[in-house]
Amino acid sequence: MEYFLAGSFIALFVFIAIDRPILLIKFKDGEIIKTRGKIPHGLLHDCAEIAKRNPITGTVEVYRNRFKPVKLVISKSIDNKAQQRIRNVFPYKSFK
């Protein structure tokens, strides 16, 4: 019985404490290969345009947690210019 309670507390803690992305976009060689979540159409179009102009490989993830409304995480494999362009087109207000 104690093992069941301990396991359920650990599962509950993991479920609450670990943030899961609400939005995911994966790029490979300048193309979007995978998307997950409800992505605004303008963001998807702009990210595809950025990827076409300079071929990038990596991921863009958006997290929602208790402390910030949204947290945008861009992988390190995407160069700094493309990262800044993605940050500029990201619609922060539509995720509140």
Secondary structure, DSSP 4 states (H G I P E B T S, - for coil): -HHHHHHHHHHHHHHHHS--EEEEEEEETTEEEEEEE---HHHHHHHHHHHHHS---EEEEEE--SSSS-EEEE-TTS-HHHHHHHHHH--GGGG-
